[in-house]
């Protein structure tokens, strides 16, 4: 299965905008940093037609150590979620 890397996205930005590679790196890094910052602050990030990023709370639960079988407590935590928008869903179909 082929993967698209951050470097591939930078190259796509460079080709589409005719800017330098450094400019493309700054653009993609800025987008990622802003999404991360907003999620940390508890804000949802909605990119109309693409999808939305949210933060969900995962409750504390009991689990098992796979090596020993001993019960362990798994702490509650926040996790990022992504829900694809209609435009992305339609493009992938």
N, CA, C and O of each residue as an XYZ file, in Angstrom:
372
protein
N       0.849     -1.179      0.000
C       0.000      0.000      0.000
C       0.894      1.242      0.000
O       1.797      1.366      0.828
N       0.641      2.130     -0.910
C       1.439      3.353     -1.030
C       1.070      4.346      0.063
O      -0.080      4.414      0.496
N       2.049      5.105      0.495
C       1.833      6.126      1.515
C       2.199      7.487      0.957
O       3.088      7.608      0.115
N       1.512      8.499      1.429
C       1.852      9.872      1.092
C       2.506     10.462      2.334
O       1.926     10.447      3.420
N       3.717     10.982      2.165
C       4.456     11.547      3.283
C       4.316     13.068      3.317
O       3.788     13.685      2.392
N       4.799     13.645      4.399
C       4.781     15.101      4.508
C       5.598     15.712      3.367
O       5.236     16.758      2.829
N       6.686     15.064      3.008
C       7.529     15.536      1.904
C       6.746     15.549      0.585
O       6.904     16.464     -0.223
N       5.915     14.549      0.373
C       5.076     14.515     -0.829
C       4.100     15.690     -0.845
O       3.874     16.301     -1.889
N       3.524     16.003      0.317
C       2.611     17.141      0.414
C       3.348     18.455      0.159
O       2.811     19.352     -0.491
N       4.569     18.570      0.666
C       5.376     19.772      0.427
C       5.607     19.936     -1.072
O       5.458     21.035     -1.606
N       5.969     18.855     -1.750
C       6.205     18.911     -3.195
C       4.937     19.321     -3.947
O       5.009     20.070     -4.921
N       3.784     18.835     -3.502
C       2.519     19.210     -4.145
C       2.243     20.696     -3.972
O       1.771     21.349     -4.903
N       2.531     21.236     -2.798
C       2.355     22.671     -2.545
C       3.284     23.482     -3.436
O       2.876     24.490     -4.012
N       4.541     23.038     -3.548
C       5.527     23.739     -4.379
C       5.063     23.785     -5.836
O       5.144     24.828     -6.484
N       4.582     22.664     -6.342
C       4.128     22.612     -7.739
C       2.875     23.458     -7.964
O       2.754     24.135     -8.985
N       1.948     23.417     -7.011
C       0.679     24.127     -7.183
C       0.818     25.630     -7.032
O       0.070     26.387     -7.652
N       1.770     26.077     -6.213
C       1.878     27.507     -5.927
C       3.101     28.159     -6.541
O       3.229     29.383     -6.516
N       3.999     27.360     -7.090
C       5.230     27.886     -7.674
C       6.067     28.632     -6.636
O       6.748     29.606     -6.960
N       6.011     28.165     -5.383
C       6.863     28.761     -4.350
C       8.051     27.836     -4.101
O       8.158     26.780     -4.725
N       8.922     28.218     -3.214
C      10.105     27.414     -2.927
C       9.750     26.233     -2.037
O       8.670     26.181     -1.450
N      10.678     25.286     -1.948
C      10.474     24.122     -1.086
C      10.366     24.568      0.370
O       9.562     24.028      1.131
N      11.165     25.539      0.751
C      11.125     26.071      2.119
C       9.750     26.669      2.416
O       9.205     26.472      3.502
N       9.201     27.385      1.468
C       7.871     27.971      1.603
C       6.817     26.871      1.763
O       5.905     27.004      2.579
N       6.935     25.801      1.000
C       6.006     24.670      1.098
C       6.086     23.997      2.451
O       5.062     23.630      3.028
N       7.316     23.828      2.970
C       7.508     23.231      4.294
C       6.869     24.100      5.371
O       6.208     23.595      6.278
N       7.071     25.404      5.263
C       6.481     26.332      6.241
C       4.960     26.234      6.187
O       4.304     26.223      7.229
N       4.400     26.165      4.995
C       2.938     26.101      4.840
C       2.370     24.851      5.502
O       1.433     24.947      6.294
N       2.919     23.687      5.192
C       2.377     22.442      5.743
C       2.612     22.358      7.253
O       1.743     21.894      7.991
N       3.790     22.807      7.716
C       4.075     22.794      9.151
C       3.160     23.748      9.914
O       2.762     23.460     11.043
N       2.827     24.876      9.304
C       1.921     25.844      9.941
C       0.523     25.265     10.077
O      -0.108     25.416     11.123
N       0.031     24.608      9.044
C      -1.299     23.998      9.096
C      -1.349     22.944     10.206
O      -2.283     22.927     11.008
N      -0.357     22.080     10.249
C      -0.315     21.032     11.270
C      -0.214     21.634     12.667
O      -0.895     21.183     13.588
N       0.627     22.645     12.829
C       0.795     23.292     14.136
C      -0.493     23.970     14.601
O      -0.837     23.893     15.781
N      -1.200     24.623     13.700
C      -2.453     25.299     14.071
C      -3.532     24.300     14.461
O      -4.255     24.518     15.434
N      -3.649     23.208     13.712
C      -4.630     22.176     14.062
C      -4.294     21.601     15.435
O      -5.184     21.443     16.271
N      -3.036     21.291     15.674
C      -2.596     20.745     16.962
C      -2.874     21.714     18.093
O      -3.397     21.317     19.134
N      -2.531     22.991     17.903
C      -2.737     24.015     18.939
C      -4.214     24.150     19.282
O      -4.577     24.203     20.458
N      -5.061     24.207     18.275
C      -6.493     24.365     18.509
C      -7.081     23.146     19.223
O      -7.918     23.297     20.114
N      -6.653     21.945     18.842
C      -7.141     20.746     19.520
C      -6.692     20.724     20.984
O      -7.459     20.328     21.862
N      -5.455     21.147     21.245
C      -4.956     21.227     22.628
C      -5.808     22.170     23.464
O      -6.020     21.932     24.653
N      -6.298     23.243     22.843
C      -7.112     24.235     23.543
C      -8.573     23.791     23.653
O      -9.391     24.513     24.223
N      -8.910     22.620     23.117
C     -10.267     22.110     23.203
C     -11.184     22.572     22.090
O     -12.392     22.340     22.147
N     -10.633     23.220     21.083
C     -11.434     23.694     19.953
C     -11.545     22.599     18.898
O     -10.627     21.797     18.727
N     -12.677     22.568     18.189
C     -12.834     21.692     17.034
C     -12.298     22.422     15.806
O     -12.410     23.644     15.708
N     -11.723     21.682     14.884
C     -11.216     22.256     13.638
C     -12.043     21.678     12.504
O     -12.046     20.466     12.291
N     -12.748     22.543     11.772
C     -13.621     22.099     10.686
C     -13.083     22.647      9.367
O     -12.948     23.858      9.194
N     -12.781     21.747      8.450
C     -12.350     22.112      7.108
C     -13.483     21.681      6.179
O     -13.564     20.521      5.775
N     -14.348     22.625      5.850
C     -15.566     22.346      5.091
C     -15.244     21.576      3.813
O     -14.374     21.964      3.033
N     -15.965     20.484      3.622
C     -15.761     19.641      2.448
C     -14.684     18.588      2.642
O     -14.640     17.611      1.893
N     -13.818     18.762      3.626
C     -12.747     17.800      3.880
C     -13.053     16.963      5.108
O     -13.080     15.735      5.035
N     -13.285     17.626      6.244
C     -13.591     16.894      7.462
C     -13.400     17.746      8.694
O     -13.114     18.940      8.610
N     -13.564     17.108      9.847
C     -13.408     17.840     11.100
C     -12.559     17.052     12.081
O     -12.633     15.825     12.157
N     -11.756     17.787     12.826
C     -10.917     17.225     13.870
C     -11.534     17.611     15.206
O     -11.882     18.773     15.416
N     -11.672     16.649     16.108
C     -12.205     16.906     17.434
C     -11.362     16.163     18.466
O     -10.518     15.337     18.121
N     -11.605     16.471     19.734
C     -10.951     15.763     20.829
C     -12.027     15.008     21.590
O     -13.038     15.587     21.987
N     -11.810     13.717     21.793
C     -12.740     12.888     22.559
C     -12.077     12.471     23.861
O     -10.855     12.351     23.941
N     -12.895     12.255     24.873
C     -12.378     11.763     26.148
C     -12.575     10.254     26.187
O     -13.667      9.745     25.931
N     -11.505      9.557     26.508
C     -11.574      8.107     26.654
C     -11.574      7.811     28.147
O     -10.657      8.220     28.859
N     -12.584      7.110     28.623
C     -12.733      6.835     30.055
C     -11.668      5.859     30.554
O     -11.123      5.065     29.786
N     -11.385      5.935     31.840
C     -10.475      4.977     32.463
C     -11.112      3.598     32.393
O     -12.335      3.466     32.450
N     -10.280      2.576     32.269
C     -10.807      1.218     32.175
C      -9.778      0.217     32.658
O      -8.605      0.540     32.843
N     -10.238     -0.988     32.856
C      -9.335     -2.062     33.248
C      -8.903     -2.815     31.997
O      -9.695     -3.028     31.080
N      -7.637     -3.212     31.975
C      -7.102     -3.967     30.862
C      -6.275     -5.122     31.379
O      -6.216     -5.350     32.588
N      -5.648     -5.842     30.499
C      -4.809     -6.975     30.881
C      -3.433     -6.826     30.248
O      -3.311     -6.445     29.084
N      -2.408     -7.128     31.021
C      -1.055     -7.184     30.498
C      -0.982     -8.444     29.643
O      -1.192     -9.540     30.163
N      -0.690     -8.325     28.347
C      -0.713     -9.504     27.479
C       0.367    -10.534     27.820
O       0.216    -11.713     27.500
N       1.448    -10.101     28.461
C       2.519    -11.051     28.800
C       2.215    -11.843     30.056
O       2.486    -13.041     30.123
N       1.646    -11.165     31.065
C       1.425    -11.828     32.348
C      -0.036    -12.152     32.614
O      -0.336    -13.002     33.454
N      -0.935    -11.501     31.926
C      -2.352    -11.710     32.170
C      -2.871    -10.933     33.370
O      -4.053    -11.021     33.701
N      -1.997    -10.169     34.029
C      -2.381     -9.399     35.208
C      -3.278     -8.231     34.809
O      -3.100     -7.618     33.756
N      -4.246     -7.938     35.675
C      -5.140     -6.806     35.434
C      -4.384     -5.507     35.688
O      -3.642     -5.388     36.663
N      -4.582     -4.530     34.793
C      -3.957     -3.220     34.966
C      -5.005     -2.149     34.728
O      -5.955     -2.344     33.970
N      -4.816     -1.021     35.385
C      -5.732      0.096     35.200
C      -5.179      0.998     34.096
O      -4.029      1.431     34.158
N      -5.998      1.273     33.098
C      -5.616      2.166     32.005
C      -6.268      3.508     32.298
O      -7.489      3.601     32.424
N      -5.455      4.537     32.405
C      -5.926      5.878     32.785
C      -6.796      6.511     31.708
O      -6.686      6.184     30.526
N      -7.652      7.412     32.136
C      -8.464      8.198     31.201
C      -7.541      9.120     30.422
O      -6.503      9.543     30.931
N      -7.916      9.429     29.196
C      -7.106     10.353     28.397
C      -7.947     10.970     27.296
O      -9.057     10.523     27.007
N      -7.396     11.997     26.697
C      -8.026     12.658     25.559
C      -7.339     12.149     24.301
O      -6.122     11.972     24.274
N      -8.136     11.916     23.254
C      -7.590     11.431     21.990
C      -8.151     12.244     20.831
O      -9.319     12.632     20.862
N      -7.342     12.509     19.812
C      -7.849     13.232     18.643
C      -8.687     12.308     17.763
O      -8.409     11.114     17.651
N      -9.710     12.876     17.148
C     -10.579     12.137     16.237
C     -10.702     12.932     14.939
O     -10.624     14.160     14.935
N     -10.895     12.208     13.845
C     -11.140     12.846     12.554
C     -12.380     12.231     11.947
O     -12.524     11.008     11.917
N     -13.276     13.072     11.462
C     -14.469     12.601     10.765
C     -14.450     13.210      9.372
O     -14.434     14.431      9.213
N     -14.453     12.356      8.384
C     -14.396     12.810      7.000
C     -15.672     13.553      6.621
O     -16.773     13.163      7.009
N     -15.506     14.627      5.857
C     -16.636     15.401      5.364
C     -17.196     14.805      4.080
O     -16.606     13.895      3.496
N     -18.331     15.322      3.651
C     -19.018     14.808      2.468
C     -18.139     14.865      1.218
O     -18.111     13.917      0.433
N     -17.425     15.972      1.035
C     -16.574     16.111     -0.147
C     -15.504     15.037     -0.209
O     -15.243     14.482     -1.276
N     -14.881     14.739      0.923
C     -13.839     13.708      0.974
C     -14.446     12.324      0.763
O     -13.895     11.502      0.031
N     -15.577     12.074      1.402
C     -16.241     10.785      1.240
C     -16.617     10.541     -0.224
O     -16.405      9.452     -0.757
N     -17.171     11.560     -0.855
C     -17.582     11.432     -2.258
C     -16.379     11.226     -3.176
O     -16.465     10.491     -4.159
N     -15.259     11.873     -2.857
C     -14.060     11.752     -3.694
C     -13.447     10.351     -3.599
O     -12.858      9.863     -4.564
N     -13.584      9.718     -2.456
C     -12.968      8.403     -2.245
C     -13.832      7.277     -2.822
O     -13.312      6.219     -3.175
N     -15.108      7.494     -2.918
C     -16.014      6.431     -3.420
C     -15.717      6.038     -4.810
O     -16.388      5.166     -5.362
